[in-house]
Amino acid sequence: MKKILMTMVAAFAAVSMNAQVYVGGELGFTSSKVNGGDSKTSFKILPEIGYNLDETMSLGIVLGYEQGNATESFEAYAVNDKAKSFIINPYLRYNVLKAGNVTFFGDLSVLYKNQDEDRGYKVNTFGVGLKPGIAVALSDKFSFVSHIGFLGWQQSKADSDGAKASSSIGLDLKNNLTFGLYYNF
């Protein structure tokens, strides 16, 4: 499956390598110690590629890996520091307002996350929602991008006998601030 996804990304990049393509993503690392207990460590790497359709709309996809408790806050299942996740997150971006080097946008995104728990089961999460964000053009080639919040729906279900799905719908601004850097071709 990884070979197919990487081939699709490479083909997409090769066909459209001009000023309309951007690459970037997010990196994250967290280490915490709760009540003097064991320390928990998590990290995530979320590379991203996108294509500007015009001045106001873009298509993109995030393909990433996450280990530990750095999770989306809407998820219904608790995550431990040994959990490993594969994430696919395509989106349609709409630029709402541009003021100089600053652009305010919203990403309509679809989420699929396959989480492999160390307790012997998997959790699948699906979601659809809107992530507002801001992009600051640092130069012609580099942009700083940040998202805050999530408005939408998510459903998680463990891949085990008798497991029931848990759904969430609403607005979440807590623990949902992300930062990234983009390179524009």
VOPAGU-2260 file (C-alpha; in pm, 1 decimal, decimal comma):
REM VOPAGU-2260
SITE   aa  ch    i         X         Y         Z
SITE  MET   A    0       0,0       0,0       0,0
SITE  LYS   A    1     286,5     238,5      78,1
SITE  LYS   A    2     432,7     180,6    -269,5
SITE  ILE   A    3     100,3     264,7    -434,2
SITE  LEU   A    4      59,4     585,1    -230,5
SITE  MET   A    5     416,5     697,1    -294,8
SITE  THR   A    6     376,2     625,9    -667,6
SITE  MET   A    7      58,6     836,0    -674,9
SITE  VAL   A    8     232,8    1123,2    -494,4
SITE  ALA   A    9     534,3    1104,9    -729,3
SITE  ALA   A   10     310,0    1097,2   -1038,0
SITE  PHE   A   11     108,7    1392,3    -910,7
SITE  ALA   A   12     427,5    1588,0    -844,1
SITE  ALA   A   13     585,2    1504,1   -1182,0
SITE  VAL   A   14     276,8    1604,6   -1382,4
SITE  SER   A   15     232,5    1937,9   -1210,4
SITE  MET   A   16     578,8    2063,9   -1113,0
SITE  ASN   A   17     543,8    2435,3   -1166,6
SITE  ALA   A   18     452,6    2739,9    -959,6
SITE  GLN   A   19     124,2    2580,2    -862,3
SITE  VAL   A   20     265,5    2298,1    -649,3
SITE  TYR   A   21     366,5    2321,4    -285,2
SITE  VAL   A   22     519,4    2071,4     -43,7
SITE  GLY   A   23     560,0    2093,7     329,7
SITE  GLY   A   24     404,0    1952,5     637,5
SITE  GLU   A   25     432,1    1931,9    1010,3
SITE  LEU   A   26     663,6    1772,4    1263,2
SITE  GLY   A   27     577,8    1728,7    1628,7
SITE  PHE   A   28     741,2    1595,2    1942,1
SITE  THR   A   29     603,4    1579,7    2297,2
SITE  SER   A   30     748,9    1444,8    2618,8
SITE  SER   A   31     548,6    1463,8    2941,1
SITE  LYS   A   32     561,7    1328,5    3293,2
SITE  VAL   A   33     234,2    1308,3    3482,7
SITE  ASN   A   34     225,0    1309,6    3865,2
SITE  GLY   A   35     586,3    1196,3    3895,1
SITE  GLY   A   36     516,4     877,9    3698,2
SITE  ASP   A   37     674,9     746,3    3383,2
SITE  SER   A   38     740,0     995,5    3108,3
SITE  LYS   A   39     537,9     957,2    2789,3
SITE  THR   A   40     686,1    1049,0    2453,4
SITE  SER   A   41     510,4    1099,6    2124,2
SITE  PHE   A   42     600,9    1229,1    1781,3
SITE  LYS   A   43     440,6    1284,2    1443,3
SITE  ILE   A   44     559,6    1347,8    1091,8
SITE  LEU   A   45     294,6    1470,0     848,8
SITE  PRO   A   46     435,2    1550,3     501,2
SITE  GLU   A   47     199,1    1732,2     267,0
SITE  ILE   A   48     172,2    1807,1    -103,8
SITE  GLY   A   49     -76,3    2040,2    -267,5
SITE  TYR   A   50    -175,8    2193,4    -597,7
SITE  ASN   A   51    -309,7    2548,8    -640,3
SITE  LEU   A   52    -606,8    2530,5    -877,6
SITE  ASP   A   53    -629,5    2911,3    -891,9
SITE  GLU   A   54    -584,1    3212,2    -659,4
SITE  THR   A   55    -854,4    3096,1    -418,1
SITE  MET   A   56    -865,7    2713,8    -426,5
SITE  SER   A   57    -614,9    2433,9    -370,5
SITE  LEU   A   58    -620,9    2055,8    -345,3
SITE  GLY   A   59    -382,6    1874,6    -115,4
SITE  ILE   A   60    -313,0    1561,0      81,4
SITE  VAL   A   61    -135,8    1482,9     407,0
SITE  LEU   A   62      13,8    1133,6     442,0
SITE  GLY   A   63     173,6    1077,6     776,3
SITE  TYR   A   64     284,1     870,3    1069,7
SITE  GLU   A   65     226,5     928,4    1438,3
SITE  GLN   A   66     345,3     739,7    1743,5
SITE  GLY   A   67     222,7     804,2    2095,1
SITE  ASN   A   68     -36,3    1035,1    2235,6
SITE  ALA   A   69     -12,7    1329,7    1992,5
SITE  THR   A   70    -365,1    1280,8    1859,4
SITE  GLU   A   71    -662,3    1468,0    1725,1
SITE  SER   A   72    -862,7    1576,6    2027,2
SITE  PHE   A   73   -1198,7    1447,1    1894,6
SITE  GLU   A   74   -1090,9    1083,2    1905,5
SITE  ALA   A   75   -1300,9     862,7    2128,8
SITE  TYR   A   76   -1030,2     610,7    2221,1
SITE  ALA   A   77    -748,7     690,7    2461,3
SITE  VAL   A   78    -403,4     659,7    2311,3
SITE  ASN   A   79     -96,4     531,4    2489,7
SITE  ASP   A   80     264,2     616,4    2411,7
SITE  LYS   A   81     320,7     290,4    2218,7
SITE  ALA   A   82      32,4     335,3    1970,3
SITE  LYS   A   83     132,1     377,4    1605,1
SITE  SER   A   84     -91,2     550,4    1349,3
SITE  PHE   A   85     -99,4     591,5     971,3
SITE  ILE   A   86    -289,4     901,6     854,0
SITE  ILE   A   87    -442,0     996,7     517,1
SITE  ASN   A   88    -597,7    1343,8     509,3
SITE  PRO   A   89    -696,5    1490,4     168,0
SITE  TYR   A   90    -838,2    1843,2     166,6
SITE  LEU   A   91    -984,0    2123,7     -43,2
SITE  ARG   A   92    -852,2    2465,0      62,5
SITE  TYR   A   93   -1042,7    2788,2       4,5
SITE  ASN   A   94    -859,6    3119,9      55,3
SITE  VAL   A   95   -1110,8    3350,1     221,8
SITE  LEU   A   96    -911,7    3673,1     255,3
SITE  LYS   A   97    -569,1    3792,3     143,2
SITE  ALA   A   98    -405,1    4098,1     300,6
SITE  GLY   A   99     -48,9    4155,0     178,1
SITE  ASN   A  100     159,5    3849,6     267,8
SITE  VAL   A  101    -111,3    3702,8     493,6
SITE  THR   A  102    -386,7    3468,5     369,9
SITE  PHE   A  103    -677,8    3338,7     579,0
SITE  PHE   A  104    -817,7    3006,3     458,0
SITE  GLY   A  105   -1033,7    2708,1     545,4
SITE  ASP   A  106    -954,1    2343,0     470,2
SITE  LEU   A  107   -1247,2    2110,3     406,7
SITE  SER   A  108   -1078,9    1782,0     494,7
SITE  VAL   A  109   -1151,5    1411,3     504,2
SITE  LEU   A  110    -960,3    1205,8     760,7
SITE  TYR   A  111    -873,5     837,8     774,9
SITE  LYS   A  112    -650,9     717,2    1056,3
SITE  ASN   A  113    -548,3     357,5    1123,1
SITE  GLN   A  114    -409,5     324,0    1472,9
SITE  ASP   A  115    -228,9       8,6    1584,8
SITE  GLU   A  116    -250,9     -22,1    1962,6
SITE  ASP   A  117      12,9    -222,3    2148,6
SITE  ARG   A  118    -272,5    -395,2    2333,4
SITE  GLY   A  119    -344,9    -613,8    2031,3
SITE  TYR   A  120    -618,1    -427,6    1843,7
SITE  LYS   A  121    -654,9    -154,3    1585,8
SITE  VAL   A  122    -870,8     157,6    1586,9
SITE  ASN   A  123   -1002,3     309,9    1264,4
SITE  THR   A  124   -1107,6     674,9    1265,5
SITE  PHE   A  125   -1299,5     852,9     989,6
SITE  GLY   A  126   -1389,7    1219,4     985,7
SITE  VAL   A  127   -1501,4    1518,4     782,2
SITE  GLY   A  128   -1458,3    1876,0     890,3
SITE  LEU   A  129   -1335,6    2229,3     846,2
SITE  LYS   A  130    -998,8    2351,7     973,2
SITE  PRO   A  131    -949,1    2730,3     961,8
SITE  GLY   A  132    -594,6    2851,8     906,8
SITE  ILE   A  133    -356,1    3131,6     822,2
SITE  ALA   A  134     -59,7    3138,6     582,0
SITE  VAL   A  135     218,5    3396,4     591,2
SITE  ALA   A  136     439,6    3426,2     281,8
SITE  LEU   A  137     795,4    3458,6     414,6
SITE  SER   A  138     936,2    3484,5      59,3
SITE  ASP   A  139     839,1    3381,6    -293,8
SITE  LYS   A  140     926,7    3020,8    -210,0
SITE  PHE   A  141     850,9    2974,5     162,9
SITE  SER   A  142     528,8    3009,3     361,4
SITE  PHE   A  143     453,2    2960,9     729,3
SITE  VAL   A  144     114,5    2792,4     779,7
SITE  SER   A  145     -92,0    2741,8    1093,6
SITE  HIS   A  146    -428,4    2575,3    1162,9
SITE  ILE   A  147    -641,7    2624,3    1470,3
SITE  GLY   A  148    -944,8    2423,3    1562,2
SITE  PHE   A  149   -1168,0    2170,5    1395,6
SITE  LEU   A  150   -1539,0    2191,9    1316,8
SITE  GLY   A  151   -1683,9    1861,9    1204,5
SITE  TRP   A  152   -1759,4    1495,4    1267,4
SITE  GLN   A  153   -1538,7    1199,8    1355,9
SITE  GLN   A  154   -1614,1     834,4    1423,2
SITE  SER   A  155   -1375,5     582,0    1580,7
SITE  LYS   A  156   -1418,5     207,2    1609,7
SITE  ALA   A  157   -1188,5     -59,1    1748,1
SITE  ASP   A  158   -1127,4    -355,0    1519,3
SITE  SER   A  159   -1229,3    -618,9    1774,5
SITE  ASP   A  160   -1526,5    -843,2    1845,4
SITE  GLY   A  161   -1822,5    -658,0    1993,2
SITE  ALA   A  162   -1667,4    -313,2    1958,1
SITE  LYS   A  163   -1906,6     -25,8    1896,4
SITE  ALA   A  164   -1832,4     293,9    1712,7
SITE  SER   A  165   -1803,2     623,6    1899,3
SITE  SER   A  166   -1894,6     943,3    1716,8
SITE  SER   A  167   -1823,3    1308,0    1791,0
SITE  ILE   A  168   -1957,2    1621,0    1627,4
SITE  GLY   A  169   -1882,0    1980,9    1714,3
SITE  LEU   A  170   -1626,1    2257,3    1741,1
SITE  ASP   A  171   -1289,8    2193,6    1907,3
SITE  LEU   A  172   -1033,2    2467,3    1970,6
SITE  LYS   A  173    -845,0    2299,6    2257,6
SITE  ASN   A  174    -510,0    2134,0    2179,2
SITE  ASN   A  175    -564,5    2174,9    1807,7
SITE  LEU   A  176    -307,8    2439,7    1707,2
SITE  THR   A  177     -64,4    2323,0    1438,2
SITE  PHE   A  178     226,1    2485,4    1254,1
SITE  GLY   A  179     390,0    2396,2     925,1
SITE  LEU   A  180     629,4    2524,2     661,5
SITE  TYR   A  181     562,2    2506,1     286,2
SITE  TYR   A  182     795,7    2529,8     -10,0
SITE  ASN   A  183     630,3    2666,1    -325,5
SITE  PHE   A  184     765,7    2552,9    -662,4
